[in-house]
Amino acid sequence: CIEPLGLSIMDAAAALGVTRTTLSELENERRGISPELAVRLSKVFGSAESWLVQQAQYDLAHVRTERLKLKRLELV
């Protein structure tokens, strides 16, 4: 949430060079952080690498909570 930082979503989107929709989707977990967006975020909110690590951790946690129906491969 960016409001505690004193930024409106419109101001933050403009500063990052993205649309309000893009930032809103990110904030509401409907969009992931791409390498390009990570670089944009890093200009204001920390390193691009930290954003990409956080995205990877989120993705892994999300997949682990889903019930994947996979069969173990039998190696011959």
C-alpha distance (Angstrom), angle and dihedral (degrees) to the residues before:
residue distance angle dihedral
C1 . . .
I2 3.79 . .
E3 3.79 100.6 .
P4 3.85 92.9 86.1
L5 3.80 86.8 59.9
G6 3.79 89.8 60.7
L7 3.81 93.4 -108.7
S8 3.75 127.7 122.6
I9 3.78 116.1 -139.8
M10 3.81 88.3 -112.1
D11 3.82 92.8 53.1
A12 3.80 92.7 46.0
A13 3.81 92.1 47.8
A14 3.80 90.9 50.5
A15 3.82 91.9 48.3
L16 3.81 90.6 50.4
G17 3.81 94.4 44.0
V18 3.80 94.2 -121.0
T19 3.77 133.2 114.7
R20 3.77 122.8 -93.8
T21 3.81 87.1 -116.8
T22 3.81 91.9 56.2
L23 3.79 92.6 51.3
S24 3.80 92.6 43.6
E25 3.82 91.1 51.4
L26 3.80 90.0 49.6
E27 3.79 92.4 49.1
N28 3.81 91.4 48.8
E29 3.83 93.7 47.7
R30 3.80 93.9 -112.6
R31 3.82 93.4 115.6
G32 3.77 131.4 45.4
I33 3.77 128.0 -138.7
S34 3.80 111.8 -96.8
P35 3.81 121.3 -162.4
E36 3.82 89.1 -103.2
L37 3.80 92.5 51.4
A38 3.82 90.0 45.7
V39 3.81 89.5 57.2
R40 3.80 90.8 48.4
L41 3.82 91.4 49.0
S42 3.80 91.0 47.4
K43 3.80 90.6 63.0
V44 3.80 88.1 67.9
F45 3.81 110.6 12.0
G46 3.84 112.2 36.0
S47 3.79 137.1 -70.3
A48 3.80 124.5 -21.8
E49 3.79 89.2 -129.9
S50 3.80 92.1 58.3
W51 3.81 90.5 51.7
L52 3.80 91.9 50.3
V53 3.82 92.2 47.0
Q54 3.80 90.0 51.0
Q55 3.81 90.4 49.3
A56 3.81 91.5 50.1
Q57 3.82 90.9 48.9
Y58 3.80 90.6 49.4
D59 3.81 91.7 48.4
L60 3.82 92.3 49.9
A61 3.80 92.8 47.4
H62 3.79 90.3 48.8
V63 3.81 93.2 50.6
R64 3.81 92.1 46.1
T65 3.79 91.1 56.1
E66 3.79 91.8 53.8
R67 3.76 116.6 85.4
L68 3.76 102.4 -117.2
K69 3.77 113.5 -164.1
L70 3.76 102.5 -147.1
K71 3.76 129.0 152.1
R72 3.75 121.1 -139.8
L73 3.79 112.7 -110.0
E74 3.76 115.8 -120.7
L75 3.76 110.0 -140.7
V76 3.78 115.9 -144.5
